[in-house]
């Protein structure tokens, strides 16, 4: 009997949480890859986590652009410059730009444009 009550309270609490924070949770579509990325960043030493291939997206700590630039350099992309919200890299003889977008107050998303 008590297990059912606890399960009901947890279920209602989760539902209310999702309803209240719906816009934040689903602003990038499916929130599961972002939640997994956040967990990797919290539990491991990762500072940059790729959360999507198409479009190419990375999760970083807010304002930790240097780690993102270093990670892209490891992948063979050479940082060129930043202009407002866009970070420009040379990638395989082409120019690639990543737009920074705020996800929460602690995390940013870098998306290939």
Backbone as XML, in Angstrom:
<?xml version="1.0"?>
<chain id="A" units="angstrom">
  <residue number="1" name="UNK">
    <atom name="N" x="0.818" y="-1.201" z="0.000"/>
    <atom name="CA" x="0.000" y="0.000" z="0.000"/>
    <atom name="C" x="0.864" y="1.270" z="0.000"/>
  </residue>
  <residue number="2" name="UNK">
    <atom name="N" x="1.880" y="1.276" z="0.865"/>
    <atom name="CA" x="2.750" y="2.447" z="0.952"/>
    <atom name="C" x="3.557" y="2.604" z="-0.336"/>
  </residue>
  <residue number="3" name="UNK">
    <atom name="N" x="3.974" y="1.484" z="-0.953"/>
    <atom name="CA" x="4.735" y="1.555" z="-2.202"/>
    <atom name="C" x="3.916" y="2.236" z="-3.289"/>
  </residue>
  <residue number="4" name="UNK">
    <atom name="N" x="2.635" y="1.945" z="-3.353"/>
    <atom name="CA" x="1.763" y="2.560" z="-4.355"/>
    <atom name="C" x="1.643" y="4.063" z="-4.127"/>
  </residue>
  <residue number="5" name="UNK">
    <atom name="N" x="1.537" y="4.474" z="-2.872"/>
    <atom name="CA" x="1.436" y="5.893" z="-2.557"/>
    <atom name="C" x="2.720" y="6.636" z="-2.911"/>
  </residue>
  <residue number="6" name="UNK">
    <atom name="N" x="3.861" y="6.031" z="-2.579"/>
    <atom name="CA" x="5.147" y="6.641" z="-2.899"/>
    <atom name="C" x="5.310" y="6.742" z="-4.420"/>
  </residue>
  <residue number="7" name="UNK">
    <atom name="N" x="4.967" y="5.681" z="-5.123"/>
    <atom name="CA" x="5.049" y="5.684" z="-6.584"/>
    <atom name="C" x="4.134" y="6.747" z="-7.181"/>
  </residue>
  <residue number="8" name="UNK">
    <atom name="N" x="2.947" y="6.910" z="-6.630"/>
    <atom name="CA" x="2.014" y="7.924" z="-7.104"/>
    <atom name="C" x="2.574" y="9.337" z="-6.873"/>
  </residue>
  <residue number="9" name="UNK">
    <atom name="N" x="3.129" y="9.577" z="-5.695"/>
    <atom name="CA" x="3.705" y="10.891" z="-5.376"/>
    <atom name="C" x="4.880" y="11.194" z="-6.307"/>
  </residue>
  <residue number="10" name="UNK">
    <atom name="N" x="5.756" y="10.215" z="-6.533"/>
    <atom name="CA" x="6.903" y="10.406" z="-7.424"/>
    <atom name="C" x="6.413" y="10.669" z="-8.844"/>
  </residue>
  <residue number="11" name="UNK">
    <atom name="N" x="5.426" y="9.918" z="-9.296"/>
    <atom name="CA" x="4.885" y="10.105" z="-10.645"/>
    <atom name="C" x="4.275" y="11.479" z="-10.834"/>
  </residue>
  <residue number="12" name="UNK">
    <atom name="N" x="3.489" y="11.928" z="-9.875"/>
    <atom name="CA" x="2.855" y="13.247" z="-9.961"/>
    <atom name="C" x="3.915" y="14.348" z="-9.919"/>
  </residue>
  <residue number="13" name="UNK">
    <atom name="N" x="4.927" y="14.181" z="-9.070"/>
    <atom name="CA" x="6.010" y="15.162" z="-8.978"/>
    <atom name="C" x="6.759" y="15.268" z="-10.303"/>
  </residue>
  <residue number="14" name="UNK">
    <atom name="N" x="7.075" y="14.134" z="-10.913"/>
    <atom name="CA" x="7.761" y="14.139" z="-12.214"/>
    <atom name="C" x="6.902" y="14.807" z="-13.280"/>
  </residue>
  <residue number="15" name="UNK">
    <atom name="N" x="5.622" y="14.506" z="-13.290"/>
    <atom name="CA" x="4.714" y="15.105" z="-14.262"/>
    <atom name="C" x="4.647" y="16.617" z="-14.086"/>
  </residue>
  <residue number="16" name="UNK">
    <atom name="N" x="4.533" y="17.076" z="-12.855"/>
    <atom name="CA" x="4.511" y="18.521" z="-12.594"/>
    <atom name="C" x="5.820" y="19.182" z="-13.024"/>
  </residue>
  <residue number="17" name="UNK">
    <atom name="N" x="6.942" y="18.526" z="-12.746"/>
    <atom name="CA" x="8.243" y="19.056" z="-13.145"/>
    <atom name="C" x="8.311" y="19.248" z="-14.656"/>
  </residue>
  <residue number="18" name="UNK">
    <atom name="N" x="7.876" y="18.227" z="-15.394"/>
    <atom name="CA" x="7.902" y="18.309" z="-16.857"/>
    <atom name="C" x="6.957" y="19.397" z="-17.352"/>
  </residue>
  <residue number="19" name="UNK">
    <atom name="N" x="5.782" y="19.509" z="-16.763"/>
    <atom name="CA" x="4.833" y="20.537" z="-17.193"/>
    <atom name="C" x="5.349" y="21.945" z="-16.910"/>
  </residue>
  <residue number="20" name="UNK">
    <atom name="N" x="5.996" y="22.131" z="-15.782"/>
    <atom name="CA" x="6.494" y="23.455" z="-15.399"/>
    <atom name="C" x="7.696" y="23.862" z="-16.266"/>
  </residue>
  <residue number="21" name="UNK">
    <atom name="N" x="8.614" y="22.912" z="-16.506"/>
    <atom name="CA" x="9.848" y="23.220" z="-17.238"/>
    <atom name="C" x="9.821" y="22.691" z="-18.664"/>
  </residue>
  <residue number="22" name="UNK">
    <atom name="N" x="8.659" y="22.538" z="-19.251"/>
    <atom name="CA" x="8.502" y="21.974" z="-20.585"/>
    <atom name="C" x="9.328" y="22.708" z="-21.639"/>
  </residue>
  <residue number="23" name="UNK">
    <atom name="N" x="9.270" y="24.028" z="-21.651"/>
    <atom name="CA" x="9.978" y="24.802" z="-22.675"/>
    <atom name="C" x="11.490" y="24.610" z="-22.598"/>
  </residue>
  <residue number="24" name="UNK">
    <atom name="N" x="12.025" y="24.566" z="-21.404"/>
    <atom name="CA" x="13.461" y="24.368" z="-21.237"/>
    <atom name="C" x="13.862" y="22.944" z="-21.593"/>
  </residue>
  <residue number="25" name="UNK">
    <atom name="N" x="13.106" y="21.979" z="-21.112"/>
    <atom name="CA" x="13.450" y="20.571" z="-21.322"/>
    <atom name="C" x="13.424" y="20.203" z="-22.802"/>
  </residue>
  <residue number="26" name="UNK">
    <atom name="N" x="12.416" y="20.662" z="-23.526"/>
    <atom name="CA" x="12.228" y="20.243" z="-24.914"/>
    <atom name="C" x="12.637" y="21.297" z="-25.943"/>
  </residue>
  <residue number="27" name="UNK">
    <atom name="N" x="13.380" y="22.323" z="-25.538"/>
    <atom name="CA" x="13.749" y="23.385" z="-26.483"/>
    <atom name="C" x="14.615" y="22.876" z="-27.622"/>
  </residue>
  <residue number="28" name="UNK">
    <atom name="N" x="15.349" y="21.803" z="-27.428"/>
    <atom name="CA" x="16.192" y="21.232" z="-28.480"/>
    <atom name="C" x="15.639" y="19.901" z="-28.975"/>
  </residue>
  <residue number="29" name="UNK">
    <atom name="N" x="14.358" y="19.657" z="-28.778"/>
    <atom name="CA" x="13.769" y="18.384" z="-29.195"/>
    <atom name="C" x="13.924" y="17.346" z="-28.099"/>
  </residue>
  <residue number="30" name="UNK">
    <atom name="N" x="14.354" y="16.169" z="-28.458"/>
    <atom name="CA" x="14.520" y="15.075" z="-27.509"/>
    <atom name="C" x="15.568" y="15.438" z="-26.455"/>
  </residue>
  <residue number="31" name="UNK">
    <atom name="N" x="15.176" y="15.493" z="-25.173"/>
    <atom name="CA" x="16.121" y="15.918" z="-24.142"/>
    <atom name="C" x="17.062" y="14.819" z="-23.659"/>
  </residue>
  <residue number="32" name="UNK">
    <atom name="N" x="16.842" y="13.576" z="-24.071"/>
    <atom name="CA" x="17.642" y="12.469" z="-23.543"/>
    <atom name="C" x="19.123" y="12.600" z="-23.896"/>
  </residue>
  <residue number="33" name="UNK">
    <atom name="N" x="19.509" y="12.896" z="-25.158"/>
    <atom name="CA" x="20.951" y="13.048" z="-25.434"/>
    <atom name="C" x="21.607" y="14.164" z="-24.611"/>
  </residue>
  <residue number="34" name="UNK">
    <atom name="N" x="20.876" y="15.230" z="-24.377"/>
    <atom name="CA" x="21.425" y="16.320" z="-23.566"/>
    <atom name="C" x="21.566" y="15.900" z="-22.103"/>
  </residue>
  <residue number="35" name="UNK">
    <atom name="N" x="20.587" y="15.158" z="-21.591"/>
    <atom name="CA" x="20.674" y="14.673" z="-20.207"/>
    <atom name="C" x="21.846" y="13.713" z="-20.052"/>
  </residue>
  <residue number="36" name="UNK">
    <atom name="N" x="22.053" y="12.838" z="-21.038"/>
    <atom name="CA" x="23.191" y="11.916" z="-21.003"/>
    <atom name="C" x="24.499" y="12.711" z="-21.066"/>
  </residue>
  <residue number="37" name="UNK">
    <atom name="N" x="24.544" y="13.735" z="-21.916"/>
    <atom name="CA" x="25.732" y="14.579" z="-22.011"/>
    <atom name="C" x="26.041" y="15.281" z="-20.701"/>
  </residue>
  <residue number="38" name="UNK">
    <atom name="N" x="25.009" y="15.802" z="-20.050"/>
    <atom name="CA" x="25.207" y="16.463" z="-18.754"/>
    <atom name="C" x="25.727" y="15.478" z="-17.722"/>
  </residue>
  <residue number="39" name="UNK">
    <atom name="N" x="25.184" y="14.259" z="-17.731"/>
    <atom name="CA" x="25.643" y="13.239" z="-16.784"/>
    <atom name="C" x="27.113" y="12.903" z="-17.024"/>
  </residue>
  <residue number="40" name="UNK">
    <atom name="N" x="27.510" y="12.788" z="-18.292"/>
    <atom name="CA" x="28.922" y="12.515" z="-18.607"/>
    <atom name="C" x="29.815" y="13.639" z="-18.119"/>
  </residue>
  <residue number="41" name="UNK">
    <atom name="N" x="29.351" y="14.869" z="-18.252"/>
    <atom name="CA" x="30.158" y="16.013" z="-17.824"/>
    <atom name="C" x="30.259" y="16.074" z="-16.300"/>
  </residue>
  <residue number="42" name="UNK">
    <atom name="N" x="29.179" y="15.705" z="-15.618"/>
    <atom name="CA" x="29.183" y="15.757" z="-14.148"/>
    <atom name="C" x="30.016" y="14.629" z="-13.550"/>
  </residue>
  <residue number="43" name="UNK">
    <atom name="N" x="29.894" y="13.409" z="-14.119"/>
    <atom name="CA" x="30.538" y="12.252" z="-13.514"/>
    <atom name="C" x="31.949" y="12.013" z="-14.014"/>
  </residue>
  <residue number="44" name="UNK">
    <atom name="N" x="32.273" y="12.500" z="-15.195"/>
    <atom name="CA" x="33.598" y="12.284" z="-15.763"/>
    <atom name="C" x="34.375" y="13.566" z="-15.846"/>
  </residue>
  <residue number="45" name="UNK">
    <atom name="N" x="35.459" y="13.489" z="-16.547"/>
    <atom name="CA" x="36.309" y="14.666" z="-16.731"/>
    <atom name="C" x="36.055" y="15.335" z="-18.073"/>
  </residue>
  <residue number="46" name="UNK">
    <atom name="N" x="34.969" y="14.975" z="-18.737"/>
    <atom name="CA" x="34.687" y="15.529" z="-20.051"/>
    <atom name="C" x="34.173" y="16.961" z="-19.928"/>
  </residue>
  <residue number="47" name="UNK">
    <atom name="N" x="34.731" y="17.827" z="-20.759"/>
    <atom name="CA" x="34.295" y="19.222" z="-20.767"/>
    <atom name="C" x="33.463" y="19.540" z="-21.991"/>
  </residue>
  <residue number="48" name="UNK">
    <atom name="N" x="33.548" y="18.662" z="-23.015"/>
    <atom name="CA" x="32.795" y="18.816" z="-24.253"/>
    <atom name="C" x="32.225" y="17.458" z="-24.614"/>
  </residue>
  <residue number="49" name="UNK">
    <atom name="N" x="30.916" y="17.402" z="-24.861"/>
    <atom name="CA" x="30.259" y="16.143" z="-25.213"/>
    <atom name="C" x="29.440" y="16.355" z="-26.481"/>
  </residue>
  <residue number="50" name="UNK">
    <atom name="N" x="29.674" y="15.506" z="-27.481"/>
    <atom name="CA" x="28.868" y="15.582" z="-28.695"/>
    <atom name="C" x="27.525" y="14.920" z="-28.396"/>
  </residue>
  <residue number="51" name="UNK">
    <atom name="N" x="26.435" y="15.669" z="-28.638"/>
    <atom name="CA" x="25.095" y="15.169" z="-28.313"/>
    <atom name="C" x="24.276" y="14.854" z="-29.554"/>
  </residue>
  <residue number="52" name="UNK">
    <atom name="N" x="24.782" y="15.199" z="-30.741"/>
    <atom name="CA" x="24.039" y="14.943" z="-31.963"/>
    <atom name="C" x="24.992" y="14.947" z="-33.153"/>
  </residue>
  <residue number="53" name="UNK">
    <atom name="N" x="24.709" y="14.074" z="-34.132"/>
    <atom name="CA" x="25.487" y="14.045" z="-35.365"/>
    <atom name="C" x="24.868" y="14.926" z="-36.447"/>
  </residue>
  <residue number="54" name="UNK">
    <atom name="N" x="23.556" y="14.884" z="-36.563"/>
    <atom name="CA" x="22.842" y="15.635" z="-37.606"/>
    <atom name="C" x="21.671" y="16.356" z="-36.977"/>
  </residue>
  <residue number="55" name="UNK">
    <atom name="N" x="21.755" y="17.620" z="-36.742"/>
    <atom name="CA" x="22.923" y="18.468" z="-36.958"/>
    <atom name="C" x="23.981" y="18.218" z="-35.890"/>
  </residue>
  <residue number="56" name="UNK">
    <atom name="N" x="25.212" y="18.512" z="-36.229"/>
    <atom name="CA" x="26.325" y="18.312" z="-35.305"/>
    <atom name="C" x="26.191" y="19.307" z="-34.151"/>
  </residue>
  <residue number="57" name="UNK">
    <atom name="N" x="26.069" y="18.748" z="-32.927"/>
    <atom name="CA" x="25.895" y="19.591" z="-31.732"/>
    <atom name="C" x="26.796" y="19.081" z="-30.615"/>
  </residue>
  <residue number="58" name="UNK">
    <atom name="N" x="27.302" y="20.043" z="-29.841"/>
    <atom name="CA" x="28.145" y="19.737" z="-28.689"/>
    <atom name="C" x="27.593" y="20.471" z="-27.479"/>
  </residue>
  <residue number="59" name="UNK">
    <atom name="N" x="27.704" y="19.832" z="-26.334"/>
    <atom name="CA" x="27.306" y="20.437" z="-25.071"/>
    <atom name="C" x="28.572" y="20.854" z="-24.338"/>
  </residue>
  <residue number="60" name="UNK">
    <atom name="N" x="28.606" y="22.095" z="-23.854"/>
    <atom name="CA" x="29.753" y="22.596" z="-23.096"/>
    <atom name="C" x="29.235" y="23.322" z="-21.851"/>
  </residue>
  <residue number="61" name="UNK">
    <atom name="N" x="30.138" y="23.501" z="-20.886"/>
    <atom name="CA" x="29.788" y="24.345" z="-19.744"/>
    <atom name="C" x="29.687" y="25.785" z="-20.240"/>
  </residue>
  <residue number="62" name="UNK">
    <atom name="N" x="28.794" y="26.537" z="-19.665"/>
    <atom name="CA" x="28.627" y="27.939" z="-20.069"/>
    <atom name="C" x="29.960" y="28.668" z="-20.028"/>
  </residue>
  <residue number="63" name="UNK">
    <atom name="N" x="30.248" y="29.369" z="-21.090"/>
    <atom name="CA" x="31.441" y="30.211" z="-21.225"/>
    <atom name="C" x="32.770" y="29.450" z="-21.232"/>
  </residue>
  <residue number="64" name="UNK">
    <atom name="N" x="32.752" y="28.128" z="-21.417"/>
    <atom name="CA" x="34.002" y="27.369" z="-21.517"/>
    <atom name="C" x="34.314" y="27.108" z="-22.989"/>
  </residue>
  <residue number="65" name="UNK">
    <atom name="N" x="34.490" y="28.198" z="-23.726"/>
    <atom name="CA" x="34.713" y="28.090" z="-25.161"/>
    <atom name="C" x="36.096" y="27.559" z="-25.485"/>
  </residue>
  <residue number="66" name="UNK">
    <atom name="N" x="37.050" y="27.792" z="-24.613"/>
    <atom name="CA" x="38.408" y="27.324" z="-24.856"/>
    <atom name="C" x="38.446" y="25.792" z="-24.924"/>
  </residue>
  <residue number="67" name="UNK">
    <atom name="N" x="37.714" y="25.111" z="-24.061"/>
    <atom name="CA" x="37.659" y="23.642" z="-24.110"/>
    <atom name="C" x="37.036" y="23.169" z="-25.416"/>
  </residue>
  <residue number="68" name="UNK">
    <atom name="N" x="36.018" y="23.890" z="-25.884"/>
    <atom name="CA" x="35.390" y="23.533" z="-27.154"/>
    <atom name="C" x="36.379" y="23.705" z="-28.306"/>
  </residue>
  <residue number="69" name="UNK">
    <atom name="N" x="37.102" y="24.807" z="-28.306"/>
    <atom name="CA" x="38.082" y="25.072" z="-29.364"/>
    <atom name="C" x="39.171" y="24.002" z="-29.349"/>
  </residue>
  <residue number="70" name="UNK">
    <atom name="N" x="39.649" y="23.622" z="-28.165"/>
    <atom name="CA" x="40.669" y="22.580" z="-28.055"/>
    <atom name="C" x="40.140" y="21.235" z="-28.556"/>
  </residue>
  <residue number="71" name="UNK">
    <atom name="N" x="38.896" y="20.919" z="-28.220"/>
    <atom name="CA" x="38.288" y="19.651" z="-28.659"/>
    <atom name="C" x="38.152" y="19.618" z="-30.181"/>
  </residue>
  <residue number="72" name="UNK">
    <atom name="N" x="37.740" y="20.720" z="-30.765"/>
    <atom name="CA" x="37.597" y="20.769" z="-32.218"/>
    <atom name="C" x="38.973" y="20.669" z="-32.882"/>
  </residue>
  <residue number="73" name="UNK">
    <atom name="N" x="39.990" y="21.248" z="-32.259"/>
    <atom name="CA" x="41.353" y="21.158" z="-32.779"/>
    <atom name="C" x="41.815" y="19.698" z="-32.810"/>
  </residue>
  <residue number="74" name="UNK">
    <atom name="N" x="41.482" y="18.922" z="-31.769"/>
    <atom name="CA" x="41.818" y="17.492" z="-31.740"/>
    <atom name="C" x="41.164" y="16.749" z="-32.897"/>
  </residue>
  <residue number="75" name="UNK">
    <atom name="N" x="39.994" y="17.212" z="-33.327"/>
    <atom name="CA" x="39.272" y="16.574" z="-34.426"/>
    <atom name="C" x="39.749" y="17.052" z="-35.792"/>
  </residue>
  <residue number="76" name="UNK">
    <atom name="N" x="40.683" y="17.975" z="-35.798"/>
    <atom name="CA" x="41.246" y="18.450" z="-37.051"/>
    <atom name="C" x="40.692" y="19.770" z="-37.549"/>
  </residue>
  <residue number="77" name="UNK">
    <atom name="N" x="39.819" y="20.397" z="-36.784"/>
    <atom name="CA" x="39.274" y="21.699" z="-37.152"/>
    <atom name="C" x="40.140" y="22.788" z="-36.519"/>
  </residue>
  <residue number="78" name="UNK">
    <atom name="N" x="40.526" y="23.772" z="-37.312"/>
    <atom name="CA" x="41.391" y="24.839" z="-36.830"/>
    <atom name="C" x="40.567" y="26.098" z="-36.584"/>
  </residue>
  <residue number="79" name="UNK">
    <atom name="N" x="40.600" y="26.565" z="-35.335"/>
    <atom name="CA" x="39.856" y="27.775" z="-34.981"/>
    <atom name="C" x="40.423" y="28.972" z="-35.720"/>
  </residue>
  <residue number="80" name="UNK">
    <atom name="N" x="39.520" y="29.799" z="-36.267"/>
    <atom name="CA" x="39.933" y="31.003" z="-36.979"/>
    <atom name="C" x="39.563" y="32.267" z="-36.212"/>
  </residue>
  <residue number="81" name="UNK">
    <atom name="N" x="38.275" y="32.439" z="-35.925"/>
    <atom name="CA" x="37.841" y="33.623" z="-35.194"/>
    <atom name="C" x="36.403" y="33.442" z="-34.707"/>
  </residue>
  <residue number="82" name="UNK">
    <atom name="N" x="36.012" y="34.360" z="-33.823"/>
    <atom name="CA" x="34.646" y="34.402" z="-33.305"/>
    <atom name="C" x="34.019" y="35.725" z="-33.715"/>
  </residue>
  <residue number="83" name="UNK">
    <atom name="N" x="32.763" y="35.646" z="-34.116"/>
    <atom name="CA" x="32.006" y="36.845" z="-34.463"/>
    <atom name="C" x="30.624" y="36.710" z="-33.835"/>
  </residue>
  <residue number="84" name="UNK">
    <atom name="N" x="30.375" y="37.479" z="-32.806"/>
    <atom name="CA" x="29.122" y="37.409" z="-32.049"/>
    <atom name="C" x="28.884" y="35.988" z="-31.553"/>
  </residue>
  <residue number="85" name="UNK">
    <atom name="N" x="27.818" y="35.341" z="-32.013"/>
    <atom name="CA" x="27.447" y="34.004" z="-31.543"/>
    <atom name="C" x="28.089" y="32.885" z="-32.357"/>
  </residue>
  <residue number="86" name="UNK">
    <atom name="N" x="28.858" y="33.222" z="-33.379"/>
    <atom name="CA" x="29.427" y="32.219" z="-34.275"/>
    <atom name="C" x="30.929" y="32.048" z="-34.057"/>
  </residue>
  <residue number="87" name="UNK">
    <atom name="N" x="31.358" y="30.787" z="-34.063"/>
    <atom name="CA" x="32.762" y="30.428" z="-33.958"/>
    <atom name="C" x="33.148" y="29.778" z="-35.280"/>
  </residue>
  <residue number="88" name="UNK">
    <atom name="N" x="34.150" y="30.324" z="-35.955"/>
    <atom name="CA" x="34.539" y="29.851" z="-37.281"/>
    <atom name="C" x="35.790" y="28.980" z="-37.202"/>
  </residue>
  <residue number="89" name="UNK">
    <atom name="N" x="35.732" y="27.854" z="-37.916"/>
    <atom name="CA" x="36.832" y="26.901" z="-37.976"/>
    <atom name="C" x="37.113" y="26.569" z="-39.437"/>
  </residue>
  <residue number="90" name="UNK">
    <atom name="N" x="38.375" y="26.215" z="-39.726"/>
    <atom name="CA" x="38.708" y="25.641" z="-41.023"/>
    <atom name="C" x="38.596" y="24.131" z="-40.872"/>
  </residue>
  <residue number="91" name="UNK">
    <atom name="N" x="37.784" y="23.534" z="-41.755"/>
    <atom name="CA" x="37.509" y="22.101" z="-41.694"/>
    <atom name="C" x="37.643" y="21.537" z="-43.099"/>
  </residue>
  <residue number="92" name="UNK">
    <atom name="N" x="38.666" y="20.718" z="-43.303"/>
    <atom name="CA" x="38.859" y="20.049" z="-44.588"/>
    <atom name="C" x="38.731" y="21.022" z="-45.759"/>
  </residue>
  <residue number="93" name="UNK">
    <atom name="N" x="39.497" y="22.078" z="-45.702"/>
    <atom name="CA" x="39.529" y="23.097" z="-46.760"/>
    <atom name="C" x="38.198" y="23.821" z="-46.955"/>
  </residue>
  <residue number="94" name="UNK">
    <atom name="N" x="37.335" y="23.769" z="-45.968"/>
    <atom name="CA" x="36.078" y="24.520" z="-45.979"/>
    <atom name="C" x="35.990" y="25.303" z="-44.675"/>
  </residue>
  <residue number="95" name="UNK">
    <atom name="N" x="35.109" y="26.265" z="-44.646"/>
    <atom name="CA" x="34.871" y="27.038" z="-43.430"/>
    <atom name="C" x="33.635" y="26.451" z="-42.753"/>
  </residue>
  <residue number="96" name="UNK">
    <atom name="N" x="33.750" y="26.133" z="-41.480"/>
    <atom name="CA" x="32.627" y="25.631" z="-40.684"/>
    <atom name="C" x="32.351" y="26.638" z="-39.584"/>
  </residue>
  <residue number="97" name="UNK">
    <atom name="N" x="31.083" y="26.869" z="-39.297"/>
    <atom name="CA" x="30.748" y="27.790" z="-38.210"/>
    <atom name="C" x="29.822" y="27.094" z="-37.224"/>
  </residue>
  <residue number="98" name="UNK">
    <atom name="N" x="30.101" y="27.315" z="-35.959"/>
    <atom name="CA" x="29.283" y="26.784" z="-34.879"/>
    <atom name="C" x="28.621" y="27.951" z="-34.163"/>
  </residue>
  <residue number="99" name="UNK">
    <atom name="N" x="27.323" y="27.833" z="-33.978"/>
    <atom name="CA" x="26.580" y="28.856" z="-33.262"/>
    <atom name="C" x="26.416" y="28.427" z="-31.814"/>
  </residue>
  <residue number="100" name="UNK">
    <atom name="N" x="26.690" y="29.344" z="-30.911"/>
    <atom name="CA" x="26.480" y="29.037" z="-29.495"/>
    <atom name="C" x="25.044" y="29.400" z="-29.127"/>
  </residue>
  <residue number="101" name="UNK">
    <atom name="N" x="24.424" y="28.525" z="-28.362"/>
    <atom name="CA" x="23.060" y="28.752" z="-27.888"/>
    <atom name="C" x="23.000" y="28.367" z="-26.420"/>
  </residue>
  <residue number="102" name="UNK">
    <atom name="N" x="22.375" y="29.174" z="-25.625"/>
    <atom name="CA" x="22.215" y="28.876" z="-24.214"/>
    <atom name="C" x="21.166" y="27.776" z="-24.050"/>
  </residue>
  <residue number="103" name="UNK">
    <atom name="N" x="21.501" y="26.739" z="-23.279"/>
    <atom name="CA" x="20.532" y="25.671" z="-22.978"/>
    <atom name="C" x="19.976" y="25.879" z="-21.569"/>
  </residue>
  <residue number="104" name="UNK">
    <atom name="N" x="20.858" y="26.000" z="-20.609"/>
    <atom name="CA" x="20.491" y="26.370" z="-19.242"/>
    <atom name="C" x="21.510" y="27.405" z="-18.787"/>
  </residue>
  <residue number="105" name="UNK">
    <atom name="N" x="21.418" y="27.830" z="-17.547"/>
    <atom name="CA" x="22.405" y="28.802" z="-17.074"/>
    <atom name="C" x="23.784" y="28.171" z="-16.889"/>
  </residue>
  <residue number="106" name="UNK">
    <atom name="N" x="23.868" y="26.824" z="-16.897"/>
    <atom name="CA" x="25.151" y="26.141" z="-16.725"/>
    <atom name="C" x="25.700" y="25.532" z="-18.009"/>
  </residue>
  <residue number="107" name="UNK">
    <atom name="N" x="24.872" y="25.389" z="-19.019"/>
    <atom name="CA" x="25.295" y="24.683" z="-20.234"/>
    <atom name="C" x="24.972" y="25.481" z="-21.488"/>
  </residue>
  <residue number="108" name="UNK">
    <atom name="N" x="25.851" y="25.326" z="-22.482"/>
    <atom name="CA" x="25.661" y="25.925" z="-23.801"/>
    <atom name="C" x="25.685" y="24.794" z="-24.820"/>
  </residue>
  <residue number="109" name="UNK">
    <atom name="N" x="25.021" y="25.053" z="-25.941"/>
    <atom name="CA" x="25.057" y="24.127" z="-27.068"/>
    <atom name="C" x="25.786" y="24.827" z="-28.205"/>
  </residue>
  <residue number="110" name="UNK">
    <atom name="N" x="26.740" y="24.120" z="-28.795"/>
    <atom name="CA" x="27.458" y="24.592" z="-29.963"/>
    <atom name="C" x="26.935" y="23.773" z="-31.145"/>
  </residue>
  <residue number="111" name="UNK">
    <atom name="N" x="26.271" y="24.440" z="-32.100"/>
    <atom name="CA" x="25.633" y="23.750" z="-33.216"/>
    <atom name="C" x="26.249" y="24.181" z="-34.531"/>
  </residue>
  <residue number="112" name="UNK">
    <atom name="N" x="26.607" y="23.190" z="-35.364"/>
    <atom name="CA" x="27.162" y="23.465" z="-36.682"/>
    <atom name="C" x="26.099" y="24.105" z="-37.557"/>
  </residue>
  <residue number="113" name="UNK">
    <atom name="N" x="26.436" y="25.212" z="-38.188"/>
    <atom name="CA" x="25.509" y="25.925" z="-39.091"/>
    <atom name="C" x="25.928" y="25.764" z="-40.519"/>
  </residue>
</chain>
